């Protein structure tokens, strides 16, 4: 490990370990709303789940604004408290039975108190249809686009007659993939999610063809991850910031987003695998001795170093890591990938 990698490893220990210690002392929760992209007349449910810790009180607030075709806001209302829970039992759910109306941006905030600490989940979503022409609709936005990772869900043309399924699947992917993988959900304040109004075409990797990008692709350049959700069964692929996934899969979503969001390389053995070694915190190594030298820094041993296929590429992650597996099941990232993810999030937050 060269001097730069040693520096970054020390940075990881300084930043991550105190954070992990602090988190054990305080409550951890995560929030979601449903439908993820409601029509103006849909009732909307807000749910808060607990990961760990003791919670003494939760309050739910809302703030509503009208948005026009230029993206300007007007007719804003003051933030209003709409629900309080004392000594709550989780999960907590509150349903707004009356719809918010069309052309709205809704911001809701769960204020969570426990162990003499107070923190907030603040999330913004648009009602459907979003009036800003050819721009993706915010459906789960938690931070400044420049300081977090941004993911845009794009309907494949196979979803044209199944748009309700598409919208439901986006909510499920956020809640059951990004909010369920053990490491990613710890940084739930580091991901924004959007829905694109224009379709694309996902191509099978084995066809040798690239994805057909949406006509508004120039408006999606802010997003590190652009996923084409499709209905048909194909071999998914990633490239140029776009990747594809069946609407229901979890493992493939983590695998392909691993390429696009964090520049994680493949860990499987097939000749079609894409292997490379990142300068900072790689999950692939181009020789065995470097992988063996890196292993202790990831709480691994030299016995954990495995050759991938017939090429001279090596991994340390276990067999169930999403960068080796894919498909429907959701598995947790192993330590080399977790470290690369943390590094990427820190770089994005401080750029």
ABEGO torsion letter per residue (X at the ends): XBAAAAAAAAAAAAAAAAAAAAAAABBBBBBBBOBABBBAABBBBBBBBBABEBBABBBBBBBBBBBBAAGBBBGBBBBBBABBBBGBBOBBBBBBABBAEBGBBBBBBBBBBBGGBBBBBBBBBBBOBBABBGBBBBABBABBAAABBBBBBBBBAAAAAAAAAAAAAAAAAAAAAAAABAAAAAAAAABBBBBBABBBBBBBAAAGBBBBBBAAAAAAAABABBBBBBABBBBBBBEGGBBBBBAABAAAAAAAAAAAAAGBBBABABAABBBBBBABGBABBABAAAAAAAAAAAGBBAAABBBBEABBBBBABBAABAAABBEABBBBBBAAAAAAAAAAAAAAAAX
